[in-house]
Amino acid sequence: MSLHNGNHRESRESHLGWSLSCLLLLTLTVVGSAGCATTEALTPPEVSLVDLEFVDATIFESTLDVGVRIFNENPEPLILDGAVIKLELDGRKFGKGAMSERVEVPRLGSVVQRLEMHLNHLAVATKIKTVIESKMVNYSITGKVYVVTPSGSIKRLPIDKQGQIDLRGKTPQNLLDDPTTTGAVDD
């Protein structure tokens, strides 16, 4: 009887070991698959300057209305849940703007977003007017965008773009209205 019980016990232990191995393999497969779906690399959107409008200036503060084009190279739409953008014009730091609304950028497409930037120094206010009046502006946009991933979490992606905007023959108000040009000459 003890011989038979020993074989039955070994059979149960072997079956239990096999079941645990299968369960572990199944768990690793499911977790690995889910990990691949949520960690798939997103290409950060490209953000370029398309318009500047000098809105207001006081002795203490200046306001710029800035148009930026957000281009999505990904095969899936990007849902942006905000952005922080820093702007330099002709090598001078001018300000920071924030976008708090949620925006969907279509797959392999783009949208134009408006940002308001407040500049707090009189020296900056006089420089920005000079830069805009020069009609050719070198710019740098850096910052971050917050993208909603398919799992619903928020992922922060960097943005870094340099380019040049040609304002000759255009007023800041009609740069985006002219279908023949975006006003931007990107590097």
C-alpha positions as CSV (number, residue, x, y, z in Angstrom):
1,M,0.0,0.0,0.0
2,S,2.8,2.4,0.8
3,L,4.3,1.8,-2.7
4,H,1.0,2.8,-4.3
5,N,0.6,5.9,-2.1
6,G,4.2,6.9,-2.9
7,N,3.5,6.8,-6.6
8,H,0.3,8.7,-6.2
9,R,2.0,11.3,-4.1
10,E,4.8,11.7,-6.7
11,S,2.2,12.0,-9.4
12,R,0.3,14.7,-7.6
13,E,3.6,16.6,-6.9
14,S,4.6,16.2,-10.5
15,H,1.2,17.5,-11.7
16,L,1.3,20.4,-9.2
17,G,4.8,21.3,-10.4
18,W,3.7,21.2,-14.0
19,S,0.6,23.3,-13.2
20,L,2.7,25.9,-11.4
21,S,5.1,26.0,-14.3
22,C,2.2,26.6,-16.8
23,L,0.7,29.2,-14.5
24,L,4.0,31.0,-14.2
25,L,4.5,30.9,-18.0
26,L,1.0,32.1,-18.7
27,T,1.4,35.0,-16.2
28,L,4.8,36.0,-17.7
29,T,3.2,36.0,-21.2
30,V,0.2,38.1,-20.1
31,V,2.4,40.6,-18.2
32,G,4.9,40.7,-21.0
33,S,2.2,41.4,-23.6
34,A,0.6,44.1,-21.5
35,G,4.0,45.6,-20.9
36,C,4.7,45.8,-24.6
37,A,1.3,47.5,-25.2
38,T,1.9,50.2,-22.6
39,T,5.6,50.8,-23.1
40,E,5.5,51.1,-26.9
41,A,7.7,54.1,-27.8
42,L,5.9,57.2,-28.8
43,T,7.7,59.7,-31.1
44,P,7.4,63.1,-29.4
45,P,5.3,65.5,-31.5
46,E,7.2,68.2,-33.4
47,V,6.2,71.7,-32.4
48,S,7.0,74.6,-34.7
49,L,6.2,78.3,-34.5
50,V,3.7,79.6,-37.1
51,D,2.6,82.9,-35.8
52,L,3.5,85.7,-33.3
53,E,1.3,88.6,-32.4
54,F,2.4,91.3,-30.1
55,V,-0.9,91.8,-28.2
56,D,-0.2,94.3,-25.4
57,A,2.6,96.0,-23.5
58,T,2.6,97.9,-20.3
59,I,5.5,99.1,-18.2
60,F,5.3,95.9,-16.1
61,E,4.1,93.2,-18.5
62,S,3.9,92.3,-22.2
63,T,1.6,89.8,-23.8
64,L,2.3,87.6,-26.9
65,D,-0.2,85.5,-28.7
66,V,1.8,82.6,-30.2
67,G,0.6,80.1,-32.7
68,V,2.3,76.7,-32.8
69,R,1.8,73.8,-35.1
70,I,1.9,70.4,-33.3
71,F,2.7,67.6,-35.8
72,N,2.2,63.9,-34.9
73,E,4.4,61.4,-36.7
74,N,2.8,58.4,-34.9
75,P,0.5,56.0,-36.6
76,E,-2.0,56.6,-33.8
77,P,-3.7,59.8,-32.7
78,L,-2.0,61.7,-29.8
79,I,-4.2,63.0,-27.1
80,L,-2.3,65.9,-25.4
81,D,-3.3,66.8,-21.9
82,G,-1.4,70.0,-21.7
83,A,2.0,71.4,-22.6
84,V,4.6,73.8,-21.3
85,I,6.5,75.7,-24.0
86,K,9.5,78.0,-23.6
87,L,10.3,80.4,-26.4
88,E,13.5,82.0,-27.5
89,L,13.6,84.6,-30.3
90,D,16.9,85.5,-31.9
91,G,18.8,83.7,-29.1
92,R,16.9,85.6,-26.3
93,K,14.7,84.0,-23.7
94,F,11.3,85.5,-24.0
95,G,8.8,83.6,-22.1
96,K,6.9,80.5,-21.3
97,G,3.4,79.5,-22.2
98,A,1.1,76.8,-21.1
99,M,-1.7,74.9,-22.8
100,S,-4.1,73.3,-20.3
101,E,-6.8,72.1,-22.5
102,R,-6.9,68.5,-23.9
103,V,-6.2,68.4,-27.7
104,E,-6.3,65.5,-30.1
105,V,-3.6,65.5,-32.8
106,P,-4.7,63.2,-35.6
107,R,-2.5,60.3,-36.7
108,L,0.2,61.5,-39.1
109,G,-1.4,65.0,-39.0
110,S,-1.2,68.3,-37.2
111,V,-3.1,71.0,-35.4
112,V,-2.4,74.7,-34.8
113,Q,-2.7,75.8,-31.1
114,R,-2.7,79.3,-29.7
115,L,-0.8,80.1,-26.5
116,E,-0.7,83.3,-24.5
117,M,2.7,84.2,-23.1
118,H,3.2,86.9,-20.5
119,L,6.6,88.6,-20.4
120,N,7.4,90.4,-17.2
121,H,10.3,92.7,-18.0
122,L,10.3,96.1,-19.7
123,A,13.6,95.1,-21.4
124,V,12.0,92.0,-22.9
125,A,9.1,94.0,-24.1
126,T,11.3,96.4,-26.1
127,K,13.3,93.5,-27.5
128,I,10.2,91.5,-28.7
129,K,8.9,94.5,-30.6
130,T,12.3,94.9,-32.3
131,V,12.4,91.2,-33.2
132,I,8.9,91.2,-34.7
133,E,9.6,94.4,-36.6
134,S,12.8,92.8,-38.1
135,K,10.4,90.5,-40.1
136,M,12.9,87.5,-40.0
137,V,13.0,85.7,-36.7
138,N,15.1,82.8,-35.5
139,Y,13.3,80.8,-32.8
140,S,13.8,77.9,-30.5
141,I,10.9,76.1,-28.8
142,T,11.6,73.7,-25.9
143,G,9.5,72.2,-23.3
144,K,7.3,69.2,-22.7
145,V,3.9,67.8,-23.7
146,Y,1.8,65.5,-21.6
147,V,0.4,62.6,-23.7
148,V,-2.4,60.3,-22.6
149,T,-1.3,56.8,-23.3
150,P,-3.7,54.0,-24.4
151,S,-3.8,52.7,-20.8
152,G,-4.9,56.2,-19.6
153,S,-1.7,57.2,-17.9
154,I,0.0,60.5,-18.6
155,K,3.5,60.4,-20.3
156,R,5.7,63.4,-20.5
157,L,7.5,63.9,-23.8
158,P,10.2,66.5,-24.6
159,I,9.9,69.0,-27.4
160,D,12.9,70.8,-28.9
161,K,12.6,72.7,-32.2
162,Q,14.7,75.4,-33.9
163,G,13.6,77.3,-37.0
164,Q,13.0,80.6,-38.6
165,I,9.8,82.5,-39.2
166,D,9.6,85.0,-42.1
167,L,7.2,87.8,-41.3
168,R,8.0,89.9,-44.4
169,G,4.9,91.0,-46.2
170,K,2.7,89.6,-43.5
171,T,1.1,91.1,-40.5
172,P,1.0,88.8,-37.5
173,Q,-2.8,88.7,-37.7
174,N,-2.9,87.2,-41.2
175,L,0.0,84.7,-41.1
176,L,-2.4,81.7,-40.4
177,D,-5.1,83.0,-42.7
178,D,-2.9,82.8,-45.8
179,P,-3.2,79.2,-47.3
180,T,0.0,79.6,-49.4
181,T,2.4,79.8,-46.5
182,T,2.6,78.9,-42.8
183,G,5.1,81.7,-42.4
184,A,7.7,79.3,-41.0
185,V,10.9,78.1,-42.5
186,D,12.0,75.1,-40.4
187,D,15.5,73.7,-40.1
